Structure formats: structure tokens, C-alpha cells
Amino acid sequence: MSHTFDLLYHSSGRRHWVHRNVTDWGIRDNFLTGRVQYWYNQHHQSIGSTKILSDLRKDPAVTEQVTLKQVKRIMSKLGIRCQVHQKKHSRIK
């Protein structure tokens, strides 16, 4: 199993390194982060969380179930948003 080192701050202000094992959840989260970024770039930053979710569910590389909450959490962690807004209703009749 691989290890990571995280820098933690104590309440007294001291810093120290913590030796942690990478969990299965962390590995899966890193994989999903890559796939979300891939689909976001494939659609030229004009795709939202629900369309990314539908693409992930069709993606043969993703074998486990993915929820909308997971996709939204990963998108906020990456700081990505859909760059296209829906048209507002036309008032001209």
C-alpha cells in the first residue's frame, strides 16, 4: 500500500508531518477526479454536473456507481463550473 504525507497544524501553531496510508476511497476519488476533468475538457467547459454524471455512467472505465453528489463535490474541489448559461425565456411574442 502506498503512503502519503500530509502537513497538519497543531492548535498551538506547530506544524508536523503525518504519515498516512492511501485508502481505497482515496484511490477511487482520485480516479473519479480524473474522469470528471476528462469529460469537462471533452465538452470544452460547456457541461454541467448532470451531463458529466450521465457521461460517467456510460463510461466503460467507470465500473462503480457514481452519484450526482459525488460529481458536484469533485467539481467544487477542482473549481470547475459550466461556462455556458441557459437562455432566458424570450419575451417577444
Buried (B, 14 or more C-beta within 10 A) or exposed (E): EEEEEEEEEEEEEEEEEEEEEEEEEEEBBEBBBEBBBBBBEEBEEEBBBEBBBEBBEEBEEBEEEBEEEBBBBBBEEEEBEBEEEEEEEEEEE
